[in-house]
Amino acid sequence: MKEIPVIIFGVGGVGRTLIQQIIDSRSAIANSNQYHFKVVAIADSTQWFFVPEGLSDSELTTAIGRKAAGNPLGGSQRPSAEKLISMVVAAGVENAIVVDVTATGGMEPAIDLALEKGYGIALANKKPHAGPWETAQAYYNNGAVRHESTVGGGEPIIASLRYLSDINDTFYSCEGQLSGTLGFMCRELQKGRPFSEALAEAKGLGYTEPDPRDDLSGEDVMRKVLIMGRMAGWQLEQSDFEVESLYDADLADCSVAEFMERSSQMDAGLAKRFADAKANGKVLRYVGRVTENGGKVGLMELDADSPMANLKYIQFHTELYDEEPMMIIGAGAGLGMTAGGVLGDMISLARENF
Ligand SMILES: NC(=O)c1ccc[n+]([C@@H]2O[C@H](COP(=O)([O-])OP(=O)(O)OC[C@H]3O[C@@H](n4cnc5c(N)ncnc54)[C@H](OP(=O)(O)O)[C@@H]3O)[C@@H](O)[C@H]2O)c1
């Protein structure tokens, strides 16, 4: 049995689900691959646990239970991410996998240090891959860095892009509906519901980020499309994208409560756009699209009876998949799938790199 040390940054929804999946699948992973993931460190934004011999499953269960209940992680005060990696290295931990399931920016120095020390990286956090090309390029075409869950929440999007790139196919475009939250909003607006009412429901059901502007701005979708474009071989920057926000600029800086209260100011404009599309036999969907020249993220008209208007899809239009693009359809978000994508990356790293 090969013990693989694991360091996990982020104990939110995805991080907790991942830890539970590691615990639940121990015997299956041992039987099929002879690996044992030894979690040596877990960190949230303020605290961490570091046990070079590995935290026990009962210690891990207690820690994720505390976080799920809204309590602090319970460990000691956390050093910076970079210092944390240095401390793990100094303790003699070798061939570890660093997991980034935070949503935070600025993880690059820690990731770079971990790579320098021969560690593998598995991320659901999109920000390192969507940063400036100068820093992000080291993470592309790098066998030690896996990021399946950055796009499509665990569906094999990155794996498919890698496969098409490996067989030297020529990409023409990548596109898809990449936000479950915005998909929900479009379907509700199509039914004639006011934007503010649909948004209040989405927030109440926990479909949105705590600040719904993080979804409505389109920035998260843009990061996903940028990552797909870069996987297709195009050295694009965020500035190469036109991004349509679904809220007015004057609501950018107010509190979340005030934003929700004033969100009805978008009702009439969006209702008209959805009604106009309907009158043309079309529907509006929030779509991200990228070609070698850049991308566009926003509401786009689709034929009402086309599969794309009615499915959660991501598609690649390439030289080989020209008349009939390669399409991946299915739930593209959710804690179980996203954490599963990270666990799959950890197994691939263990299998291929160590
Ligand atoms: N949820 C999904 O369906 C889904 C799908 C695809 C991709 N993702 C991506 O997966 C990542 C995690 O999503 P989530 O839903 O689990 O987010 P979340 O619930 O907001 O959890 C984020 C976690 O990261 C921690 N964190 C923040 N800054 C940190 C730092 N510097 N070092 C260590 N930990 C830090 C937070 O700590 P505190 O607890 O102390 O605040 C929290 O535990 C995000 O990048 C998200 O975009 C999520």
Ligand as a Chemical Component Dictionary entry (heavy atoms), coordinates in Angstrom:
data_LIG
# 
_chem_comp.id                   LIG 
_chem_comp.type                 NON-POLYMER 
_chem_comp.pdbx_formal_charge   0 
_chem_comp.three_letter_code    LIG 
# 
loop_
_chem_comp_atom.comp_id 
_chem_comp_atom.atom_id 
_chem_comp_atom.alt_atom_id 
_chem_comp_atom.type_symbol 
_chem_comp_atom.charge 
_chem_comp_atom.model_Cartn_x 
_chem_comp_atom.model_Cartn_y 
_chem_comp_atom.model_Cartn_z 
_chem_comp_atom.pdbx_ordinal 
LIG N1  N1  N 0  -19.684 24.470 -5.209 1  
LIG C1  C1  C 0  -19.611 23.983 -6.453 2  
LIG O1  O1  O 0  -20.522 23.313 -6.977 3  
LIG C2  C2  C 0  -18.361 24.222 -7.251 4  
LIG C3  C3  C 0  -18.297 23.753 -8.569 5  
LIG C4  C4  C 0  -17.124 23.934 -9.300 6  
LIG C5  C5  C 0  -16.039 24.593 -8.718 7  
LIG N2  N2  N 1  -16.155 25.068 -7.438 8  
LIG C6  C6  C 0  -15.010 25.767 -6.890 9  
LIG O2  O2  O 0  -14.523 25.057 -5.751 10 
LIG C7  C7  C 0  -13.944 25.973 -4.837 11 
LIG C8  C8  C 0  -14.549 25.765 -3.461 12 
LIG O3  O3  O 0  -15.951 25.988 -3.538 13 
LIG P1  P1  P 0  -16.849 25.927 -2.210 14 
LIG O4  O4  O 0  -18.250 25.938 -2.694 15 
LIG O5  O5  O -1 -16.345 24.828 -1.343 16 
LIG O6  O6  O 0  -16.464 27.334 -1.545 17 
LIG P2  P2  P 0  -16.702 27.800 -0.023 18 
LIG O7  O7  O 0  -17.789 26.981 0.571  19 
LIG O8  O8  O 0  -16.821 29.269 -0.067 20 
LIG O9  O9  O 0  -15.363 27.386 0.743  21 
LIG C9  C9  C 0  -14.144 28.020 0.534  22 
LIG C10 C10 C 0  -13.188 27.555 1.606  23 
LIG O10 O10 O 0  -11.908 28.119 1.340  24 
LIG C11 C11 C 0  -11.396 28.630 2.570  25 
LIG N3  N3  N 0  -10.369 29.630 2.302  26 
LIG C12 C12 C 0  -10.503 30.909 1.877  27 
LIG N4  N4  N 0  -9.285  31.482 1.747  28 
LIG C13 C13 C 0  -8.396  30.531 2.115  29 
LIG C14 C14 C 0  -6.982  30.496 2.204  30 
LIG N5  N5  N 0  -6.240  31.551 1.869  31 
LIG N6  N6  N 0  -6.399  29.342 2.614  32 
LIG C15 C15 C 0  -7.130  28.247 2.961  33 
LIG N7  N7  N 0  -8.459  28.231 2.895  34 
LIG C16 C16 C 0  -9.076  29.353 2.476  35 
LIG C17 C17 C 0  -12.595 29.175 3.295  36 
LIG O11 O11 O 0  -12.261 29.334 4.647  37 
LIG P3  P3  P 0  -13.314 29.819 5.761  38 
LIG O12 O12 O 0  -14.181 28.618 5.978  39 
LIG O13 O13 O 0  -12.442 30.142 6.922  40 
LIG O14 O14 O 0  -14.020 30.984 5.169  41 
LIG C18 C18 C 0  -13.575 28.022 3.020  42 
LIG O15 O15 O 0  -13.337 26.959 3.929  43 
LIG C19 C19 C 0  -14.217 27.374 -5.415 44 
LIG O16 O16 O 0  -13.061 27.827 -6.081 45 
LIG C20 C20 C 0  -15.351 27.161 -6.382 46 
LIG O17 O17 O 0  -15.378 28.091 -7.436 47 
LIG C21 C21 C 0  -17.271 24.882 -6.701 48 
# 
loop_
_chem_comp_bond.comp_id 
_chem_comp_bond.atom_id_1 
_chem_comp_bond.atom_id_2 
_chem_comp_bond.value_order 
_chem_comp_bond.pdbx_ordinal 
LIG N1  C1  SING 1  
LIG C1  O1  DOUB 2  
LIG C1  C2  SING 3  
LIG C2  C3  SING 4  
LIG C2  C21 DOUB 5  
LIG C3  C4  DOUB 6  
LIG C4  C5  SING 7  
LIG C5  N2  DOUB 8  
LIG N2  C6  SING 9  
LIG N2  C21 SING 10 
LIG C6  O2  SING 11 
LIG C6  C20 SING 12 
LIG O2  C7  SING 13 
LIG C7  C8  SING 14 
LIG C7  C19 SING 15 
LIG C8  O3  SING 16 
LIG O3  P1  SING 17 
LIG P1  O4  DOUB 18 
LIG P1  O5  SING 19 
LIG P1  O6  SING 20 
LIG O6  P2  SING 21 
LIG P2  O7  DOUB 22 
LIG P2  O8  SING 23 
LIG P2  O9  SING 24 
LIG O9  C9  SING 25 
LIG C9  C10 SING 26 
LIG C10 O10 SING 27 
LIG C10 C18 SING 28 
LIG O10 C11 SING 29 
LIG C11 N3  SING 30 
LIG C11 C17 SING 31 
LIG N3  C12 SING 32 
LIG N3  C16 SING 33 
LIG C12 N4  DOUB 34 
LIG N4  C13 SING 35 
LIG C13 C14 SING 36 
LIG C13 C16 DOUB 37 
LIG C14 N5  SING 38 
LIG C14 N6  DOUB 39 
LIG N6  C15 SING 40 
LIG C15 N7  DOUB 41 
LIG N7  C16 SING 42 
LIG C17 O11 SING 43 
LIG C17 C18 SING 44 
LIG O11 P3  SING 45 
LIG P3  O12 DOUB 46 
LIG P3  O13 SING 47 
LIG P3  O14 SING 48 
LIG C18 O15 SING 49 
LIG C19 O16 SING 50 
LIG C19 C20 SING 51 
LIG C20 O17 SING 52 
# 
